[in-house]
Amino acid sequence: MRLSQHTPVGRAFAERLDISSVPSLVVYDETGAEQLRFTGRVPSPQEVAAALQQE
């Protein structure tokens, strides 16, 4: 999901997920547990795949 923090919904979502810097990428597993977080930059697909394989 992509949201803009310049909207009320985006601000509320960012606050709820403790997102303090944009851009941020947060990955959750099927149970809703946070698995990975990148803050302040957009990682490459390869970085995301490598980080998830380490989990």
Backbone as JSON Lines, residues from 0, in Angstrom:
{"i":0,"aa":"M","n":[0.85,-1.15,0.0],"ca":[0.0,0.0,0.0],"c":[0.91,1.23,0.0]}
{"i":1,"aa":"R","n":[0.53,2.2,-0.73],"ca":[1.28,3.46,-0.75],"c":[0.35,4.57,-0.31]}
{"i":2,"aa":"L","n":[0.8,5.35,0.68],"ca":[0.01,6.46,1.19],"c":[0.87,7.72,1.25]}
{"i":3,"aa":"S","n":[0.23,8.85,1.11],"ca":[0.9,10.14,1.25],"c":[0.69,10.65,2.67]}
{"i":4,"aa":"Q","n":[1.76,11.08,3.31],"ca":[1.61,11.63,4.65],"c":[1.03,13.03,4.61]}
{"i":5,"aa":"H","n":[0.72,13.53,3.44],"ca":[0.11,14.85,3.29],"c":[-1.42,14.78,3.32]}
{"i":6,"aa":"T","n":[-1.93,13.6,3.63],"ca":[-3.38,13.43,3.75],"c":[-3.69,13.0,5.19]}
{"i":7,"aa":"P","n":[-4.9,13.26,5.65],"ca":[-5.25,12.83,7.02],"c":[-5.09,11.32,7.23]}
{"i":8,"aa":"V","n":[-5.49,10.54,6.27],"ca":[-5.35,9.08,6.39],"c":[-3.88,8.68,6.44]}
{"i":9,"aa":"G","n":[-3.07,9.28,5.58],"ca":[-1.65,8.98,5.56],"c":[-0.95,9.36,6.86]}
{"i":10,"aa":"R","n":[-1.3,10.51,7.41],"ca":[-0.71,10.95,8.69],"c":[-1.1,10.01,9.82]}
{"i":11,"aa":"A","n":[-2.35,9.61,9.85],"ca":[-2.82,8.7,10.91],"c":[-2.13,7.33,10.79]}
{"i":12,"aa":"F","n":[-1.99,6.85,9.57],"ca":[-1.34,5.56,9.34],"c":[0.12,5.63,9.76]}
{"i":13,"aa":"A","n":[0.82,6.69,9.38],"ca":[2.23,6.84,9.73],"c":[2.41,6.91,11.25]}
{"i":14,"aa":"E","n":[1.52,7.6,11.91],"ca":[1.6,7.68,13.37],"c":[1.38,6.32,14.01]}
{"i":15,"aa":"R","n":[0.41,5.6,13.52],"ca":[0.1,4.28,14.08],"c":[1.26,3.3,13.91]}
{"i":16,"aa":"L","n":[1.98,3.4,12.79],"ca":[3.08,2.48,12.51],"c":[4.43,3.03,12.95]}
{"i":17,"aa":"D","n":[4.44,4.17,13.62],"ca":[5.66,4.8,14.1],"c":[6.63,5.08,12.96]}
{"i":18,"aa":"I","n":[6.11,5.64,11.88],"ca":[6.94,6.02,10.73],"c":[7.31,7.49,10.92]}
{"i":19,"aa":"S","n":[8.61,7.72,11.09],"ca":[9.06,9.08,11.37],"c":[9.8,9.72,10.2]}
{"i":20,"aa":"S","n":[10.1,8.95,9.18],"ca":[10.83,9.47,8.04],"c":[10.23,8.91,6.76]}
{"i":21,"aa":"V","n":[10.26,9.74,5.73],"ca":[9.71,9.34,4.44],"c":[10.82,9.42,3.42]}
{"i":22,"aa":"P","n":[10.98,8.44,2.56],"ca":[10.14,7.26,2.42],"c":[10.49,6.2,3.46]}
{"i":23,"aa":"S","n":[9.53,5.32,3.7],"ca":[9.73,4.17,4.57],"c":[9.05,2.97,3.92]}
{"i":24,"aa":"L","n":[9.65,1.81,4.15],"ca":[9.06,0.56,3.67],"c":[9.01,-0.37,4.86]}
{"i":25,"aa":"V","n":[7.82,-0.87,5.17],"ca":[7.63,-1.81,6.27],"c":[6.99,-3.06,5.68]}
{"i":26,"aa":"V","n":[7.59,-4.21,5.98],"ca":[7.1,-5.49,5.46],"c":[6.58,-6.31,6.63]}
{"i":27,"aa":"Y","n":[5.37,-6.85,6.48],"ca":[4.74,-7.67,7.51],"c":[4.55,-9.08,6.99]}
{"i":28,"aa":"D","n":[4.56,-10.04,7.91],"ca":[4.26,-11.42,7.51],"c":[2.76,-11.63,7.52]}
{"i":29,"aa":"E","n":[2.35,-12.86,7.26],"ca":[0.92,-13.16,7.14],"c":[0.17,-13.02,8.46]}
{"i":30,"aa":"T","n":[0.89,-13.0,9.59],"ca":[0.23,-12.84,10.89],"c":[0.17,-11.38,11.32]}
{"i":31,"aa":"G","n":[0.79,-10.49,10.54],"ca":[0.79,-9.07,10.88],"c":[2.01,-8.64,11.68]}
{"i":32,"aa":"A","n":[2.97,-9.55,11.86],"ca":[4.19,-9.21,12.58],"c":[5.17,-8.51,11.64]}
{"i":33,"aa":"E","n":[5.77,-7.43,12.11],"ca":[6.74,-6.71,11.29],"c":[7.97,-7.58,11.07]}
{"i":34,"aa":"Q","n":[8.39,-7.69,9.81],"ca":[9.54,-8.5,9.46],"c":[10.74,-7.66,9.03]}
{"i":35,"aa":"L","n":[10.48,-6.48,8.5],"ca":[11.54,-5.69,7.9],"c":[11.12,-4.24,7.83]}
{"i":36,"aa":"R","n":[12.08,-3.33,8.05],"ca":[11.78,-1.91,7.97],"c":[12.98,-1.18,7.37]}
{"i":37,"aa":"F","n":[12.72,-0.4,6.34],"ca":[13.7,0.5,5.75],"c":[13.15,1.91,5.94]}
{"i":38,"aa":"T","n":[13.96,2.8,6.48],"ca":[13.51,4.16,6.75],"c":[14.45,5.16,6.1]}
{"i":39,"aa":"G","n":[13.87,6.15,5.43],"ca":[14.65,7.22,4.85],"c":[15.12,6.99,3.43]}
{"i":40,"aa":"R","n":[14.84,5.83,2.9],"ca":[15.23,5.54,1.51],"c":[14.39,4.38,1.0]}
{"i":41,"aa":"V","n":[14.34,4.25,-0.31],"ca":[13.64,3.13,-0.92],"c":[14.69,2.09,-1.3]}
{"i":42,"aa":"P","n":[14.61,0.91,-0.71],"ca":[15.59,-0.12,-1.03],"c":[15.3,-0.74,-2.4]}
{"i":43,"aa":"S","n":[16.33,-1.33,-2.97],"ca":[16.13,-2.04,-4.23],"c":[15.4,-3.36,-3.95]}
{"i":44,"aa":"P","n":[14.75,-3.92,-4.94],"ca":[14.11,-5.23,-4.74],"c":[15.11,-6.29,-4.27]}
{"i":45,"aa":"Q","n":[16.35,-6.2,-4.74],"ca":[17.37,-7.16,-4.33],"c":[17.7,-7.02,-2.84]}
{"i":46,"aa":"E","n":[17.76,-5.78,-2.34],"ca":[18.01,-5.55,-0.92],"c":[16.89,-6.14,-0.05]}
{"i":47,"aa":"V","n":[15.67,-5.95,-0.48],"ca":[14.52,-6.46,0.26],"c":[14.57,-7.99,0.27]}
{"i":48,"aa":"A","n":[14.8,-8.6,-0.88],"ca":[14.85,-10.06,-0.96],"c":[15.97,-10.61,-0.09]}
{"i":49,"aa":"A","n":[17.15,-9.99,-0.12],"ca":[18.29,-10.46,0.68],"c":[17.99,-10.32,2.17]}
{"i":50,"aa":"A","n":[17.39,-9.22,2.57],"ca":[17.07,-9.01,3.98],"c":[16.03,-10.01,4.46]}
{"i":51,"aa":"L","n":[15.06,-10.33,3.64],"ca":[14.03,-11.3,4.03],"c":[14.6,-12.7,4.11]}
{"i":52,"aa":"Q","n":[15.58,-13.03,3.28],"ca":[16.2,-14.35,3.33],"c":[17.01,-14.54,4.61]}
{"i":53,"aa":"Q","n":[17.51,-13.44,5.18],"ca":[18.29,-13.5,6.42],"c":[17.4,-13.78,7.63]}
{"i":54,"aa":"E","n":[16.12,-13.48,7.52],"ca":[15.19,-13.67,8.63],"c":[14.99,-15.11,8.95]}
